[in-house]
Amino acid sequence: MVNVMNEAGFERKAADQLMAALQEVPFLASASVRPEGTRGDSRIDFILAAPLIGRRLVCEVKSSGQPRTAREACLNLLDYSRSDKRDYPVFIAPYISPAAAAICDQYQVGYFDLAGNCRLVFDQVYIRRQGFPNPSVQKRDLRSLYSPKAERVLRVLLAAGKRTWRMQELADEANVSLGQVANVKKLLADREWIEQTRSLKTMARSTSPGDYETGFRLRSLDDAVLPLLTKWVENYRIERSRASEYYSLKPIPQIEAGLTATGQRIKARVAFSGFSGAARLAPAVRYQRVTAYVLGDLAALTDLMGLKPVSSGANVTLVEPYDEGVLYGTREVEGASIVSPVQLYLDLAQTKGRGEEAASAILEEVIKPQWR
């Protein structure tokens, strides 16, 4: 949408669609559009005047409807409309996320998006539409945030709890470029999921401006961590990894012990996930299937273990990860390597047969306590 039309064309489209929505209200049918206006330091894109009721909808149009943009637009609109009681502020974007809509409600600013969602409340007018999906431009934005390299950054941020990161530190820890960190930081900032920090440098002896350094971190559990995890689960594509199914006559504990010992022997990295991982971090359900990621010679591992490939009735699932970042933050528990709680949560949430129940236990017992 925005990316295939110029700014003026987008504003005209926004004005036309808003006019069409107001045509449904008889006493607004005569409304007319006027171009941008400026008051002091505040500027709006166009004014929709409704002479029959003496009202003016002052509108600001943005190419993004994420929370940070919405908040900035709301503040600008309120500043512009403060001096004239006829003005009703309206924020317009291609798609306005629910979080951004809540910000508009907080500031008592109307909103309207080109997907069809809106809330306009003034005088005798109440127009509300919701539930229309994201345009494709927003979907591409989501794919960028949950691409393999971007996910590496998310895993580090979530695993570190309340730690503050500088850009280069985070790039080094996640094993990605500085540009990748900058891109993820922007996408998180647009959603208001991070906060900037400023602290004295460790070796500073004075408090001049140069003695301070800036960083950022995820905001609180409710404001950032839970929304981030929810969206990540919605966009996580477990099928990117290659899963192979096997059967063994051995008991589950013996299979898991054998995978750990054999992996060490052939220098293959084995990390348990699924119910195998959940049983060691937050046991909630019984299980009859071993699940583990394998980074190394899978064929050698299965041959030495005597695992039989099967198309049905498997009790062992071995997964070759789509990216090494999947194994970031693995930990030793009861002599076995377990994927990080975040990765375990993602995998369980996609697992049939009580997977969501096990994921909920990981969230409540392991992840949430890190952020309280």
N, C-alpha and C positions, 0 to 999 in steps of 0.2 A: 504494500500500500504506500506508506510514506517513502520507501526507498525507490519506488518507481515513478514518483511524481515530484515536481518541484514544490518549494515551500508555498508559493502563491496558489498553486493548483490544489494543494492539500487543504489550505485554509478555505478556498472556495467550496470544496467538497464538504468540509465540516459545516460551513454556513448553510449550504443547501440541505444537508441532512437534518440539521437542527430546525430549519424552517419547515421542512416536511413534517417533522414530529409535532411542531406547534400548530400546524394546520388543523389538527384534530380538535383543537380548542377554538370554538367560534369567535370569541372576542380577542383571539391572538392571530386570526387569519390575515389581518392587515399589517402584520409586523413587517418591518423592512430592515435591511442590513446596511450599516455604514462602516467604512474602513477604520483602521486602527486609531487609537487615541493615546495620548500621553498626559500624565499628571505628575509633576515632580520627577521622581526617579522611577515611577511605575509606568509600564506600557502594556496595553492589551492589543489583541489582534483585530478584533472587530466588535461592533456593537449591534445588537438586534433590538430595535426600538418597537415597543408595543404601545402606540398612542392611545388606544381605547382605555387602557388601565393606567396610563402614565408610568409605565415601567420600561427599563432598559436592561437587557441581558448583556453584561460586559463579559467577553469571552477571551480566554487565552488558550491557544492551540499549541500542543507539544507533540513531538514525534514519538514520545514514550509515555506510557501511563503507569510507570512503576512508582512505588511510594515516595522515593526521594524527589522525583520530578513533580509529583502531585503536591507534596508539601511546599516546595518552592513556588509553584504556581498559585497555590491557595494564599500564601502570604502576600504575593505580589497583587493578586486580585483584591484581597481585603484592603490593602494599602490604597489601591486605585479607587475602590468604591466607597471608601470611608467618608469622602466629602460630599457625596450626593446620595440621598436616601432613595432615589429612583432606581439606583443600580442594584442588580442582582448578579453576583459573580458566578461564572460557569467555567469549569475546566474541561477541555476537550482533548482527546487523544485517540489513536487508532484502537487501542484496547486499554481499559482501565481495570487493573487487577482488583480483587476484593479488598486487599489491604489498602490500596490507594483510594478505593471508594470509601472505606472507613475513615481515612484521613480527611477526605472532603466533607463527610458528615460531621466530623469533629469540628471543623472550621465553619460549618454551615455554608458550604460552597456547593453549588449544584455541579453535576458532572454529566457528560455525554460522550459516548464513544462510537466509533464508526462500525463497531460490531453490532450495535443495537442496544447496549446497556445504557441506562440513564437514571438519574434521579433529579428532578426539577421541582422545587417546592417554594412557591412565593404567592402571596395573596390567596386567591381562590384556586390556584393551580397546584395540582399534585400529579406528576407523571413519573412513574417508576417502571422500569423494565430491567430484568436481570436474567442470567442464565445463558446468554449468548457466548459461544466459545471464542478462544483467542484467534485472531487472524494469523496467517502463516508467518508474518514478520516476528511475532512473539515466540512462535514455536522454534524458529531458528535461533533465537536468543537463548531459549532453554537448552537446545542441543549444545550450544557453546558452553554453557555453565556445567553441563553434565557430560562433556566429552572426556575421554580417558585421561588426558593431561590435566584438565581442569579438576577432575575428580581427585587426582593426587593432592592438589592443594586443599580441597575440602576435607580429605581424610586427615591431613596434618592439623588443620584448624580444629576439627572436632575432637581429635585424639588429645590435643594439648590442653583442653579445658580452658581456663581463663587467661592463659598466657598471652602476652602481647608479642607481636612479630614485626620485625622490620622486613622490608621487601626482599633484600638479598638473603637474609636468614631463611625466610620461608621458601625462596627459590631453591636454595641449597638443600634444605631438609626434604622438600618434595621432589627434588631432582628434575626440575623443570626450568625453563628460561625465565628471566626477569620479566620479559614481555607477557608470558603466560600468567604470572602472578598479577601483573598490572591489570590484565583483562579480567581475571576472576575477581579481583578487588573491586573493579568498577561495577561488575554485575551484582556483586553482593551489596555494594553501597547503594545501587539503584533500588534495591529491595529493603534498604535500611536494616540489613542484617549484621553490619559491622559498625564499630565505633572507633574513632581516632583517639590515640593517646599521646601524651607529651610528658616526658620525664627527663630528669637530669642525667647526663652521661655519667658513667661510673667513675671516671677519673677527674671529673670537673672540680675545680677549686673555687669557682665563682658562679654567679647566676646570670651571666650575660646571655643574650639570645643564642649565641653559638654553642653554649654549653648544654643546650637541650636537643633531644632527638625525638622524632615522631615515629609512631608505629600504629598498628591497628589490631583488633581482635574481634571475635564474634561477640555479639551482644548477649543478653541473658538467655536462659533456657526457654522462656516463653516467647521472647521477642525475636529470637534468631534460630536457636538450635532445633526446636521442635518444628517450626515452619520449614527449615532447610531440610530436615530429615523427611518430612512428609512429601515435599516436592521431589526430593531425590528418589524416594521409593516409587513415586508415580512415573518418573522418567528413567528409572534404572532398567537396563536391558540385559538380563542375566544370560540371554542366549548368545551374547557376544563371546562368552567363554565356551570352550568345547568340552562337553560332558560325555564321558564314556561309562557304560553300565557293565557291571560284573557280578558274578555270583561266587560265593565261597561257602563251604560246609562248616567252616570254623565259627565259633561264637563271636559275637560283635567285639567284646573286649580284646580277644586274641587277634582279630583282624586289625584293630586299631594299633595295638602294640606292634604287630608285625610291620605295618606300614611305616611307623616311626623308625623302627630299627633298620628296616631295609632301605628306607630313604637315606638314613645317615650313612649306611654302608656304601651306597652307590653315589653319594653326594647329590641326591635329588632333594629339593626342598618340598616338604610335605607339611601342610597346615590344615587342620580340621575346621570345617564349617558346618552349616546346617544343624541338625539335631546332635551330631557328634560334638560340635563346639558348644552348643547351648547346654548340654549335660554337664559341662565342666565349669561354666560361668554362672548359669542361672537355671538349674534343672527345673523344668515345668511339665514336660511330657515324656513318656516312655517312647523308645524308638527301636527300630529293627533294621535300620539302614545306615551304613557308614558313608559320610560325605567328606571329601578332602580335596584341597587344591594341590596340584603337583606341578612343580617347576623343575624340569629335568627330563631324564630318560624314562618316559612313562612305560614304554614297552619292556624295558629291563625290569622295572619295578613290578609290573604285573606278572611277568614270567617267573621271577624269583618268589613271588607270593603265591603262585599257582592260581591266580584269579582267572575265571572263565568268562569271556565276553558273552553277554546274553542280550536278547532284544526284549525280554519280559522276565519278571520274577527276580530282578536284581536286588542284591542287598549291599552292594558297594557302588558308589558313584565317585569317580575320580575326574577332576575338572582341571583342564589346562587354562589358566587365566588369560583374558584378553589383554591384560596389561600388568606389569610387575607391581604397579601401585596397589593392586588388590591385596597384596601381601604386606603392605605397610602396617606397622604396629602389631605384628604377630607377637604372641607372648607364650611362655611356657607355663602350662598348668598340668599338674599330675604327670609330669614326664612327657607331655605331648605338646606340640606346637599348635596354637589356636589362632585363627585370624582375629583381627581387632574387633572390639564390640560393635563398631560402626559397620564394618563389612559383614559381620555376623547378622546384624539387624537387617541389612539390605537383603541378604540371601534368604533369611527366614521369612521375611515379608513376602517373598516370591514363591515360597514353598507350599505345595498343597499338603493337606492332611495335618492340620493343627500347627502349621508354620506360623500363622499370625499370632497364635497364642504364645508360642515360644519367643517370637520377636518382641511381643509386649513385655514378657518377663525380662528380656535383655535390656529393654528400654528403661523399665522401672527400677531394676535392681543394679544395673551396671552403668548405663549412660547417664541417666538423670543425676545420680549422686555426684558425678564429676562437676556438675554445674550448680550445685546448691551451696 
